[in-house]
Amino acid sequence: MNDRQLYDFLLRQKNPDVSRRYFFKWLTKAGVGGMSALTLANMAFPGCAQSNLPEVGLIKPPAGNDELLIGVVGAFTGIGAFVGRITERGIDTAVRRINATGGVGGRKVNWLKGDAGTDTALARQKFTEFAQDPRVAGIIFATPLGINESRQDIKRGNVPTISTFADLFSSGRLFPEDPDAPRSIFQFAIPGSWTIDIIARYTREDRGYSKIGILYLALLAGDFEKTVRGAAAKYGLDVVATEVFQLNATELGPQLQRLRSSNCEALWIYGLPNDTANIVKGLAGLGASYIDTPTAKDPSSWHPHLMGDPAGLGERQWAVLAGEDAKVGTASAYHLGGLLYLPEFKLAGWMQEYLGISGTGGEDGPADSYYTLVKAVEDAGTATDRDKVVNAIETGGERSFSGLGFNFTAQRHLARSQDDQVMVTFERNTPEKTDPPYQLGKEWSQGLAGVPFNPTHLVRPNLEANKRRYPEIVATILKDGYGTQCTKEPDGTLSKRCKVH
């Protein structure tokens, strides 16, 4: 089967696991860099356990002439359709919520869907069509495909554009870090470089490890490994072994044997859920499954602590595939706004109210992106003067829609800050027996009730930074006991004495 035949076959697939499995491959063929590909995969955070959602009622009817329109370029069909479903749920919820509360300036809002599949040229074409449509007030790129190729068009037309899932910041292509970049682009995606940094800090400062091994998809080479090594050096970590694997590799024995000889204390994994499952099964076969931090540091045995990106360790699918070999204590990273179960965050309730469904996580990005554009139009008092709309985004101050507050300024076109980041950890609905013990978070008696296992918020590592940025939300987390808080001292503070996380 040649590439064209394989592509045609994949376009006909209904199984989202098939789509995810090949998605990285086609991103690479389309010329998407490793960090951007990783960022896109990272968005599917497993804040909710449900994975198979109904698709009825999500496609919007043709927009009326009096509606305020936003164009959305995304992957709504083909092998990246799981991305499109997340996008649809987020934006449809935002549209219905905004319209239910009066619209914008008396006008109803709606959106136009630009389906690019995994075709970069088609993504740029859809952008051009929206940019030339006088009814469209702004454009959302809900895919990394085409945004780089459209940069000059965006700049020339000063088109208000939101990059929801593409990471321009990590590669230095976002204004004002790049003064030649289009001023009208704003980014919601958490930079992949930040994710790597917080994992490195947790590895060293919280767990006290000094030696790490890296096992990652070969297509992430280049900027990715450079970023990893830079973060390791920053925190005094020694990268004692580096191994790569190809997409869909099922036999990782040679790589694991070489990693074993390095005796790394923490093993950083970067790939997809099926890759993580294969690695976890391989470690179990070697009798090297993770136990706890003291054992991981023991030079007489090899039981590394598993860490890595949300795409491979955040999504619960890896644990489904790994079965009983999936061990509690893995560590990944996301951002505070992805914790949809928190009572201050409204999006989960809105999805139930307006769409009758639960999300899988990631819907906050498209919803907040949409709100940013229509709110800027309202503040600017115009949908056609693009410079005024861009100014309104930069000067709108702190905004809040789906849950977590965010803001842009003329000197910062990135919605999130490093203080927004949280660690997430794999957990079961019955905690491991440890000394000292730990308790499950409140979410296990609410949104995760009845779920056998799921990643959840590991509260401790970035707690002080989260407090600085969102003191009221953190107060709720601590007071009501959300997330895996681990060891509490007599004075109520959280300590590092937990041996598992």
One Martini backbone bead per residue (centre of mass of N, CA, C, O) as a GRO file, in nm:
protein
  501
    1MET     BB    1   0.092   0.040   0.027
    2ASN     BB    2   0.075   0.349  -0.045
    3ASP     BB    3   0.043   0.666   0.058
    4ARG     BB    4  -0.224   0.725  -0.089
    5GLN     BB    5  -0.375   0.470   0.001
    6LEU     BB    6  -0.341   0.515   0.304
    7TYR     BB    7  -0.486   0.784   0.319
    8ASP     BB    8  -0.759   0.687   0.207
    9PHE     BB    9  -0.804   0.483   0.431
   10LEU     BB   10  -0.796   0.681   0.678
   11LEU     BB   11  -1.040   0.862   0.591
   12ARG     BB   12  -1.248   0.604   0.652
   13GLN     BB   13  -1.214   0.618   0.945
   14LYS     BB   14  -1.384   0.575   1.279
   15ASN     BB   15  -1.138   0.520   1.451
   16PRO     BB   16  -0.963   0.717   1.668
   17ASP     BB   17  -0.709   0.539   1.713
   18VAL     BB   18  -0.616   0.542   1.421
   19SER     BB   19  -0.582   0.843   1.395
   20ARG     BB   20  -0.373   0.884   1.624
   21ARG     BB   21  -0.154   0.687   1.524
   22TYR     BB   22  -0.109   0.870   1.238
   23PHE     BB   23  -0.086   1.177   1.295
   24PHE     BB   24   0.217   1.233   1.319
   25LYS     BB   25   0.294   1.137   1.037
   26TRP     BB   26   0.127   1.361   0.880
   27LEU     BB   27   0.254   1.604   1.006
   28THR     BB   28   0.536   1.548   0.899
   29LYS     BB   29   0.462   1.543   0.594
   30ALA     BB   30   0.351   1.853   0.631
   31GLY     BB   31   0.591   2.005   0.814
   32VAL     BB   32   0.565   1.961   1.116
   33GLY     BB   33   0.700   2.022   1.396
   34GLY     BB   34   0.760   1.867   1.688
   35MET     BB   35   0.641   2.077   1.894
   36SER     BB   36   0.370   2.115   1.745
   37ALA     BB   37   0.279   1.823   1.747
   38LEU     BB   38   0.285   1.794   2.053
   39THR     BB   39   0.084   2.015   2.121
   40LEU     BB   40  -0.160   1.892   1.979
   41ALA     BB   41  -0.163   1.626   2.142
   42ASN     BB   42  -0.183   1.763   2.433
   43MET     BB   43  -0.488   1.861   2.439
   44ALA     BB   44  -0.594   1.562   2.526
   45PHE     BB   45  -0.701   1.587   2.812
   46PRO     BB   46  -0.810   1.361   3.089
   47GLY     BB   47  -1.045   1.505   3.272
   48CYS     BB   48  -1.218   1.285   3.132
   49ALA     BB   49  -1.337   0.954   3.076
   50GLN     BB   50  -1.476   1.006   2.829
   51SER     BB   51  -1.442   0.898   2.464
   52ASN     BB   52  -1.740   0.845   2.344
   53LEU     BB   53  -1.906   1.068   2.136
   54PRO     BB   54  -2.154   1.231   2.020
   55GLU     BB   55  -2.219   1.394   1.684
   56VAL     BB   56  -2.480   1.516   1.731
   57GLY     BB   57  -2.551   1.862   1.700
   58LEU     BB   58  -2.258   2.010   1.610
   59ILE     BB   59  -2.358   2.118   1.347
   60LYS     BB   60  -2.399   2.410   1.201
   61PRO     BB   61  -2.585   2.623   1.058
   62PRO     BB   62  -2.626   2.849   0.851
   63ALA     BB   63  -2.548   3.165   0.839
   64GLY     BB   64  -2.654   3.467   0.897
   65ASN     BB   65  -2.632   3.800   0.802
   66ASP     BB   66  -2.653   3.906   1.125
   67GLU     BB   67  -2.400   3.753   1.199
   68LEU     BB   68  -2.128   3.684   1.391
   69LEU     BB   69  -1.818   3.578   1.250
   70ILE     BB   70  -1.609   3.282   1.274
   71GLY     BB   71  -1.324   3.135   1.162
   72VAL     BB   72  -1.238   2.773   1.128
   73VAL     BB   73  -0.936   2.601   1.127
   74GLY     BB   74  -0.941   2.240   1.068
   75ALA     BB   75  -0.969   1.887   1.174
   76PHE     BB   76  -1.278   1.727   1.075
   77THR     BB   77  -1.130   1.512   0.902
   78GLY     BB   78  -0.989   1.224   0.923
   79ILE     BB   79  -0.696   1.165   1.115
   80GLY     BB   80  -0.780   1.455   1.283
   81ALA     BB   81  -1.083   1.443   1.401
   82PHE     BB   82  -1.042   1.459   1.710
   83VAL     BB   83  -0.977   1.758   1.700
   84GLY     BB   84  -1.246   1.855   1.580
   85ARG     BB   85  -1.429   1.760   1.814
   86ILE     BB   86  -1.310   1.943   2.026
   87THR     BB   87  -1.364   2.206   1.877
   88GLU     BB   88  -1.671   2.184   1.847
   89ARG     BB   89  -1.746   2.167   2.142
   90GLY     BB   90  -1.623   2.438   2.231
   91ILE     BB   91  -1.763   2.631   2.021
   92ASP     BB   92  -2.058   2.550   2.052
   93THR     BB   93  -2.073   2.629   2.348
   94ALA     BB   94  -1.999   2.925   2.314
   95VAL     BB   95  -2.225   3.008   2.121
   96ARG     BB   96  -2.466   2.928   2.305
   97ARG     BB   97  -2.390   3.101   2.546
   98ILE     BB   98  -2.379   3.381   2.412
   99ASN     BB   99  -2.669   3.373   2.295
  100ALA     BB  100  -2.813   3.321   2.580
  101THR     BB  101  -2.666   3.622   2.673
  102GLY     BB  102  -2.716   3.826   2.396
  103GLY     BB  103  -2.457   3.828   2.263
  104VAL     BB  104  -2.321   4.087   2.036
  105GLY     BB  105  -2.457   4.379   2.021
  106GLY     BB  106  -2.736   4.210   1.943
  107ARG     BB  107  -2.578   3.975   1.814
  108LYS     BB  108  -2.535   3.693   1.678
  109VAL     BB  109  -2.342   3.398   1.685
  110ASN     BB  110  -2.092   3.231   1.476
  111TRP     BB  111  -1.960   2.968   1.248
  112LEU     BB  112  -1.694   2.868   1.028
  113LYS     BB  113  -1.598   2.578   0.854
  114GLY     BB  114  -1.250   2.473   0.795
  115ASP     BB  115  -1.157   2.194   0.624
  116ALA     BB  116  -0.815   2.046   0.619
  117GLY     BB  117  -0.736   1.817   0.768
  118THR     BB  118  -0.390   1.731   0.650
  119ASP     BB  119  -0.376   2.007   0.468
  120THR     BB  120  -0.188   2.279   0.429
  121ALA     BB  121  -0.302   2.412   0.173
  122LEU     BB  122  -0.599   2.404   0.269
  123ALA     BB  123  -0.562   2.578   0.517
  124ARG     BB  124  -0.479   2.832   0.364
  125GLN     BB  125  -0.732   2.851   0.190
  126LYS     BB  126  -0.934   2.886   0.422
  127PHE     BB  127  -0.815   3.140   0.531
  128THR     BB  128  -0.850   3.314   0.277
  129GLU     BB  129  -1.156   3.296   0.264
  130PHE     BB  130  -1.207   3.432   0.537
  131ALA     BB  131  -1.037   3.696   0.497
  132GLN     BB  132  -1.238   3.776   0.238
  133ASP     BB  133  -1.475   3.779   0.434
  134PRO     BB  134  -1.677   4.036   0.553
  135ARG     BB  135  -1.821   3.858   0.793
  136VAL     BB  136  -1.535   3.809   0.915
  137ALA     BB  137  -1.366   3.892   1.225
  138GLY     BB  138  -1.213   3.607   1.262
  139ILE     BB  139  -0.945   3.358   1.331
  140ILE     BB  140  -0.908   3.003   1.383
  141PHE     BB  141  -0.641   2.786   1.474
  142ALA     BB  142  -0.710   2.425   1.518
  143THR     BB  143  -0.416   2.400   1.386
  144PRO     BB  144  -0.083   2.384   1.268
  145LEU     BB  145  -0.185   2.392   0.991
  146GLY     BB  146  -0.088   2.685   0.793
  147ILE     BB  147   0.015   2.921   0.977
  148ASN     BB  148   0.297   2.968   0.857
  149GLU     BB  149   0.198   2.998   0.556
  150SER     BB  150   0.003   3.259   0.660
  151ARG     BB  151   0.168   3.494   0.785
  152GLN     BB  152   0.176   3.708   0.555
  153ASP     BB  153  -0.131   3.728   0.524
  154ILE     BB  154  -0.187   3.817   0.812
  155LYS     BB  155  -0.009   4.070   0.806
  156ARG     BB  156  -0.127   4.214   0.556
  157GLY     BB  157  -0.440   4.199   0.683
  158ASN     BB  158  -0.462   4.209   0.993
  159VAL     BB  159  -0.565   3.932   1.113
  160PRO     BB  160  -0.750   3.809   1.355
  161THR     BB  161  -0.562   3.556   1.538
  162ILE     BB  162  -0.590   3.219   1.667
  163SER     BB  163  -0.371   2.997   1.840
  164THR     BB  164  -0.473   2.706   1.989
  165PHE     BB  165  -0.243   2.453   1.907
  166ALA     BB  166  -0.010   2.620   1.818
  167ASP     BB  167   0.351   2.655   1.870
  168LEU     BB  168   0.523   2.960   1.838
  169PHE     BB  169   0.694   3.032   2.089
  170SER     BB  170   0.922   2.807   2.109
  171SER     BB  171   1.029   2.911   1.805
  172GLY     BB  172   1.009   3.236   1.789
  173ARG     BB  173   0.703   3.315   1.620
  174LEU     BB  174   0.606   3.538   1.827
  175PHE     BB  175   0.458   3.811   1.914
  176PRO     BB  176   0.738   4.008   2.015
  177GLU     BB  177   0.979   3.811   1.993
  178ASP     BB  178   0.895   3.852   1.689
  179PRO     BB  179   0.890   4.148   1.519
  180ASP     BB  180   0.802   4.006   1.226
  181ALA     BB  181   0.554   3.916   1.328
  182PRO     BB  182   0.233   3.900   1.354
  183ARG     BB  183   0.035   4.101   1.557
  184SER     BB  184  -0.255   3.930   1.515
  185ILE     BB  185  -0.130   3.699   1.687
  186PHE     BB  186  -0.262   3.450   1.917
  187GLN     BB  187  -0.189   3.236   2.207
  188PHE     BB  188  -0.299   2.932   2.389
  189ALA     BB  189  -0.083   2.744   2.386
  190ILE     BB  190   0.119   2.560   2.561
  191PRO     BB  191   0.438   2.547   2.576
  192GLY     BB  192   0.656   2.289   2.532
  193SER     BB  193   0.896   2.414   2.691
  194TRP     BB  194   0.740   2.434   2.962
  195THR     BB  195   0.677   2.140   3.008
  196ILE     BB  196   0.971   2.051   3.028
  197ASP     BB  197   1.054   2.236   3.262
  198ILE     BB  198   0.858   2.130   3.487
  199ILE     BB  199   0.962   1.839   3.479
  200ALA     BB  200   1.252   1.904   3.555
  201ARG     BB  201   1.190   2.034   3.828
  202TYR     BB  202   1.048   1.792   3.953
  203THR     BB  203   1.276   1.588   3.927
  204ARG     BB  204   1.477   1.753   4.112
  205GLU     BB  205   1.321   1.924   4.349
  206ASP     BB  206   1.113   1.701   4.440
  207ARG     BB  207   1.256   1.404   4.388
  208GLY     BB  208   1.585   1.414   4.355
  209TYR     BB  209   1.695   1.368   4.085
  210SER     BB  210   1.989   1.321   3.844
  211LYS     BB  211   1.898   1.080   3.643
  212ILE     BB  212   1.824   1.062   3.291
  213GLY     BB  213   1.602   0.933   3.050
  214ILE     BB  214   1.531   0.912   2.689
  215LEU     BB  215   1.210   0.836   2.516
  216TYR     BB  216   1.148   0.890   2.163
  217LEU     BB  217   1.031   1.011   1.890
  218ALA     BB  218   1.207   1.063   1.606
  219LEU     BB  219   1.033   1.314   1.490
  220LEU     BB  220   1.134   1.505   1.750
  221ALA     BB  221   1.380   1.587   1.655
  222GLY     BB  222   1.591   1.855   1.753
  223ASP     BB  223   1.434   2.084   1.924
  224PHE     BB  224   1.353   1.887   2.142
  225GLU     BB  225   1.630   1.787   2.249
  226LYS     BB  226   1.739   2.066   2.305
  227THR     BB  227   1.527   2.139   2.520
  228VAL     BB  228   1.580   1.909   2.715
  229ARG     BB  229   1.883   1.970   2.768
  230GLY     BB  230   1.840   2.255   2.875
  231ALA     BB  231   1.663   2.178   3.119
  232ALA     BB  232   1.859   1.983   3.253
  233ALA     BB  233   2.088   2.189   3.298
  234LYS     BB  234   1.928   2.395   3.471
  235TYR     BB  235   1.870   2.144   3.704
  236GLY     BB  236   2.109   1.928   3.718
  237LEU     BB  237   2.080   1.714   3.490
  238ASP     BB  238   2.160   1.384   3.377
  239VAL     BB  239   2.195   1.260   3.056
  240VAL     BB  240   2.250   0.907   3.028
  241ALA     BB  241   2.013   0.858   2.803
  242THR     BB  242   1.927   0.804   2.444
  243GLU     BB  243   1.616   0.719   2.285
  244VAL     BB  244   1.455   0.583   1.994
  245PHE     BB  245   1.142   0.569   1.801
  246GLN     BB  246   0.907   0.450   1.597
  247LEU     BB  247   0.625   0.455   1.462
  248ASN     BB  248   0.459   0.178   1.591
  249ALA     BB  249   0.633   0.052   1.789
  250THR     BB  250   0.655  -0.278   1.963
  251GLU     BB  251   0.977  -0.309   1.986
  252LEU     BB  252   1.175  -0.204   2.290
  253GLY     BB  253   1.403  -0.378   2.412
  254PRO     BB  254   1.677  -0.246   2.332
  255GLN     BB  255   1.625   0.028   2.463
  256LEU     BB  256   1.571  -0.076   2.755
  257GLN     BB  257   1.843  -0.212   2.798
  258ARG     BB  258   2.015   0.044   2.768
  259LEU     BB  259   1.873   0.201   2.993
  260ARG     BB  260   1.939   0.004   3.219
  261SER     BB  261   2.253   0.050   3.205
  262SER     BB  262   2.221   0.358   3.307
  263ASN     BB  263   2.038   0.392   3.568
  264CYS     BB  264   1.797   0.559   3.556
  265GLU     BB  265   1.558   0.728   3.758
  266ALA     BB  266   1.434   0.876   3.509
  267LEU     BB  267   1.176   0.842   3.251
  268TRP     BB  268   1.137   0.999   2.950
  269ILE     BB  269   0.829   1.025   2.764
  270TYR     BB  270   0.775   1.063   2.394
  271GLY     BB  271   0.440   1.016   2.276
  272LEU     BB  272   0.200   0.785   2.253
  273PRO     BB  273  -0.009   0.579   2.416
  274ASN     BB  274   0.096   0.314   2.279
  275ASP     BB  275   0.388   0.365   2.353
  276THR     BB  276   0.361   0.368   2.657
  277ALA     BB  277   0.242   0.084   2.683
  278ASN     BB  278   0.490  -0.063   2.566
  279ILE     BB  279   0.688   0.036   2.779
  280VAL     BB  280   0.542  -0.069   3.031
  281LYS     BB  281   0.547  -0.366   2.944
  282GLY     BB  282   0.854  -0.387   2.914
  283LEU     BB  283   0.921  -0.326   3.211
  284ALA     BB  284   0.764  -0.564   3.328
  285GLY     BB  285   0.931  -0.785   3.179
  286LEU     BB  286   1.200  -0.675   3.345
  287GLY     BB  287   1.124  -0.591   3.640
  288ALA     BB  288   1.091  -0.235   3.609
  289SER     BB  289   0.875  -0.117   3.759
  290TYR     BB  290   0.731   0.120   3.919
  291ILE     BB  291   0.721   0.218   4.272
  292ASP     BB  292   0.933   0.443   4.393
  293THR     BB  293   1.159   0.676   4.476
  294PRO     BB  294   1.366   0.509   4.641
  295THR     BB  295   1.390   0.284   4.423
  296ALA     BB  296   1.482   0.468   4.185
  297LYS     BB  297   1.760   0.542   4.353
  298ASP     BB  298   1.853   0.254   4.345
  299PRO     BB  299   2.152   0.115   4.218
  300SER     BB  300   2.065  -0.208   4.243
  301SER     BB  301   1.821  -0.105   4.064
  302TRP     BB  302   1.540  -0.087   3.809
  303HIS     BB  303   1.279   0.178   3.873
  304PRO     BB  304   1.157   0.405   3.696
  305HIS     BB  305   1.033   0.719   3.669
  306LEU     BB  306   0.755   0.828   3.494
  307MET     BB  307   0.771   1.071   3.228
  308GLY     BB  308   0.589   1.341   3.040
  309ASP     BB  309   0.376   1.395   2.802
  310PRO     BB  310   0.035   1.424   2.759
  311ALA     BB  311   0.000   1.240   2.510
  312GLY     BB  312   0.129   0.974   2.668
  313LEU     BB  313   0.052   1.038   3.003
  314GLY     BB  314  -0.232   1.185   3.015
  315GLU     BB  315  -0.374   0.988   2.857
  316ARG     BB  316  -0.560   0.705   2.956
  317GLN     BB  317  -0.506   0.498   2.721
  318TRP     BB  318  -0.240   0.373   2.818
  319ALA     BB  319  -0.376   0.217   3.058
  320VAL     BB  320  -0.567   0.048   2.896
  321LEU     BB  321  -0.336  -0.097   2.734
  322ALA     BB  322  -0.158  -0.189   2.994
  323GLY     BB  323  -0.317  -0.237   3.241
  324GLU     BB  324  -0.164  -0.381   3.513
  325ASP     BB  325   0.111  -0.225   3.430
  326ALA     BB  326  -0.015   0.024   3.541
  327LYS     BB  327   0.128   0.281   3.736
  328VAL     BB  328   0.145   0.469   3.994
  329GLY     BB  329   0.310   0.809   3.946
  330THR     BB  330   0.300   0.946   3.706
  331ALA     BB  331   0.431   1.236   3.509
  332SER     BB  332   0.288   1.545   3.409
  333ALA     BB  333   0.146   1.818   3.202
  334TYR     BB  334  -0.042   2.129   3.231
  335HIS     BB  335  -0.333   2.325   3.301
  336LEU     BB  336  -0.557   2.462   3.514
  337GLY     BB  337  -0.795   2.487   3.293
  338GLY     BB  338  -0.822   2.158   3.261
  339LEU     BB  339  -0.994   2.151   3.539
  340LEU     BB  340  -1.324   2.092   3.491
  341TYR     BB  341  -1.423   2.009   3.795
  342LEU     BB  342  -1.421   2.280   3.891
  343PRO     BB  343  -1.658   2.502   4.010
  344GLU     BB  344  -1.547   2.765   3.852
  345PHE     BB  345  -1.587   2.587   3.603
  346LYS     BB  346  -1.827   2.603   3.327
  347LEU     BB  347  -1.799   2.413   3.074
  348ALA     BB  348  -1.909   2.137   3.159
  349GLY     BB  349  -2.200   2.241   3.214
  350TRP     BB  350  -2.251   2.356   2.930
  351MET     BB  351  -2.226   2.094   2.769
  352GLN     BB  352  -2.467   1.966   2.906
  353GLU     BB  353  -2.682   2.188   2.851
  354TYR     BB  354  -2.634   2.231   2.521
  355LEU     BB  355  -2.528   1.914   2.428
  356GLY     BB  356  -2.539   1.656   2.627
  357ILE     BB  357  -2.224   1.643   2.718
  358SER     BB  358  -1.900   1.530   2.755
  359GLY     BB  359  -1.575   1.577   2.787
  360THR     BB  360  -1.210   1.519   2.728
  361GLY     BB  361  -1.065   1.768   2.680
  362GLY     BB  362  -0.963   2.095   2.537
  363GLU     BB  363  -1.222   2.286   2.504
  364ASP     BB  364  -1.118   2.556   2.627
  365GLY     BB  365  -0.954   2.671   2.392
  366PRO     BB  366  -1.176   2.722   2.176
  367ALA     BB  367  -1.367   2.882   2.359
  368ASP     BB  368  -1.166   3.116   2.434
  369SER     BB  369  -1.099   3.200   2.148
  370TYR     BB  370  -1.379   3.288   2.066
  371TYR     BB  371  -1.431   3.492   2.291
  372THR     BB  372  -1.200   3.684   2.227
  373LEU     BB  373  -1.307   3.784   1.952
  374VAL     BB  374  -1.600   3.879   2.025
  375LYS     BB  375  -1.513   4.068   2.256
  376ALA     BB  376  -1.337   4.255   2.081
  377VAL     BB  377  -1.565   4.354   1.905
  378GLU     BB  378  -1.728   4.479   2.130
  379ASP     BB  379  -1.504   4.676   2.234
  380ALA     BB  380  -1.451   4.812   1.945
  381GLY     BB  381  -1.732   4.847   1.774
  382THR     BB  382  -1.613   4.633   1.555
  383ALA     BB  383  -1.568   4.396   1.263
  384THR     BB  384  -1.378   4.563   1.035
  385ASP     BB  385  -1.164   4.694   1.225
  386ARG     BB  386  -0.878   4.532   1.281
  387ASP     BB  387  -0.708   4.718   1.459
  388LYS     BB  388  -0.920   4.746   1.686
  389VAL     BB  389  -0.938   4.446   1.757
  390VAL     BB  390  -0.642   4.405   1.834
  391ASN     BB  391  -0.639   4.621   2.055
  392ALA     BB  392  -0.862   4.484   2.228
  393ILE     BB  393  -0.696   4.236   2.299
  394GLU     BB  394  -0.450   4.394   2.433
  395THR     BB  395  -0.666   4.582   2.631
  396GLY     BB  396  -0.885   4.385   2.790
  397GLY     BB  397  -0.762   4.225   2.994
  398GLU     BB  398  -0.908   4.032   3.209
  399ARG     BB  399  -1.037   3.712   3.130
  400SER     BB  400  -1.352   3.512   3.145
  401PHE     BB  401  -1.509   3.188   3.069
  402SER     BB  402  -1.462   2.869   3.109
  403GLY     BB  403  -1.249   2.971   3.365
  404LEU     BB  404  -0.971   3.064   3.316
  405GLY     BB  405  -0.785   3.321   3.328
  406PHE     BB  406  -0.694   3.586   3.085
  407ASN     BB  407  -0.428   3.762   2.891
  408PHE     BB  408  -0.342   4.040   2.686
  409THR     BB  409  -0.073   4.222   2.528
  410ALA     BB  410   0.150   4.407   2.351
  411GLN     BB  411   0.389   4.217   2.510
  412ARG     BB  412   0.162   3.966   2.511
  413HIS     BB  413   0.052   3.678   2.299
  414LEU     BB  414   0.017   3.498   2.558
  415ALA     BB  415  -0.217   3.363   2.767
  416ARG     BB  416  -0.015   3.215   2.929
  417SER     BB  417   0.159   3.099   3.215
  418GLN     BB  418   0.376   2.932   3.422
  419ASP     BB  419   0.162   2.957   3.662
  420ASP     BB  420  -0.057   2.759   3.517
  421GLN     BB  421   0.086   2.513   3.578
  422VAL     BB  422   0.053   2.154   3.600
  423MET     BB  423   0.043   1.851   3.746
  424VAL     BB  424   0.008   1.507   3.644
  425THR     BB  425  -0.147   1.190   3.755
  426PHE     BB  426  -0.170   0.861   3.792
  427GLU     BB  427  -0.484   0.709   3.902
  428ARG     BB  428  -0.672   0.537   4.137
  429ASN     BB  429  -0.972   0.466   4.322
  430THR     BB  430  -0.734   0.329   4.490
  431PRO     BB  431  -0.494   0.385   4.689
  432GLU     BB  432  -0.195   0.353   4.775
  433LYS     BB  433   0.007   0.199   5.009
  434THR     BB  434   0.165   0.433   5.221
  435ASP     BB  435   0.475   0.585   5.370
  436PRO     BB  436   0.302   0.804   5.371
  437PRO     BB  437  -0.013   0.871   5.317
  438TYR     BB  438  -0.284   0.910   5.080
  439GLN     BB  439  -0.537   1.098   4.902
  440LEU     BB  440  -0.802   1.148   4.729
  441GLY     BB  441  -0.984   1.345   4.546
  442LYS     BB  442  -1.299   1.485   4.507
  443GLU     BB  443  -1.345   1.392   4.206
  444TRP     BB  444  -1.399   1.081   4.287
  445SER     BB  445  -1.704   1.175   4.396
  446GLN     BB  446  -1.779   1.287   4.106
  447GLY     BB  447  -1.667   1.289   3.796
  448LEU     BB  448  -1.500   1.000   3.885
  449ALA     BB  449  -1.723   0.827   3.952
  450GLY     BB  450  -1.648   0.486   3.879
  451VAL     BB  451  -1.362   0.525   3.795
  452PRO     BB  452  -1.076   0.334   3.791
  453PHE     BB  453  -0.904   0.550   3.612
  454ASN     BB  454  -0.694   0.859   3.622
  455PRO     BB  455  -0.591   1.150   3.563
  456THR     BB  456  -0.454   1.405   3.787
  457HIS     BB  457  -0.394   1.641   4.010
  458LEU     BB  458  -0.073   1.754   4.115
  459VAL     BB  459  -0.045   1.990   4.348
  460ARG     BB  460   0.244   2.066   4.463
  461PRO     BB  461   0.483   2.166   4.262
  462ASN     BB  462   0.304   2.452   4.156
  463LEU     BB  463   0.153   2.599   4.391
  464GLU     BB  464   0.280   2.884   4.433
  465ALA     BB  465   0.229   2.980   4.145
  466ASN     BB  466  -0.079   2.940   4.145
  467LYS     BB  467  -0.132   3.137   4.378
  468ARG     BB  468  -0.038   3.396   4.240
  469ARG     BB  469  -0.250   3.376   4.000
  470TYR     BB  470  -0.491   3.179   4.170
  471PRO     BB  471  -0.597   3.199   4.479
  472GLU     BB  472  -0.900   3.105   4.475
  473ILE     BB  473  -0.866   2.833   4.332
  474VAL     BB  474  -0.658   2.713   4.529
  475ALA     BB  475  -0.838   2.731   4.777
  476THR     BB  476  -1.038   2.519   4.675
  477ILE     BB  477  -0.846   2.284   4.641
  478LEU     BB  478  -0.755   2.278   4.944
  479LYS     BB  479  -1.025   2.286   5.101
  480ASP     BB  480  -1.177   2.044   4.920
  481GLY     BB  481  -0.966   1.831   4.792
  482TYR     BB  482  -0.836   1.853   4.518
  483GLY     BB  483  -0.661   1.624   4.414
  484THR     BB  484  -0.330   1.512   4.459
  485GLN     BB  485  -0.184   1.601   4.775
  486CYS     BB  486  -0.082   1.407   4.970
  487THR     BB  487   0.129   1.518   5.209
  488LYS     BB  488   0.022   1.626   5.526
  489GLU     BB  489   0.087   1.839   5.757
  490PRO     BB  490  -0.007   1.958   6.061
  491ASP     BB  491  -0.026   2.263   5.921
  492GLY     BB  492  -0.132   2.180   5.607
  493THR     BB  493   0.102   2.129   5.447
  494LEU     BB  494   0.291   2.034   5.175
  495SER     BB  495   0.494   1.758   5.097
  496LYS     BB  496   0.770   1.537   4.978
  497ARG     BB  497   0.713   1.251   5.130
  498CYS     BB  498   0.598   1.129   4.904
  499LYS     BB  499   0.684   0.821   4.732
  500VAL     BB  500   0.516   0.834   4.451
  501HIS     BB  501   0.486   1.172   4.379
   0.00000   0.00000   0.00000
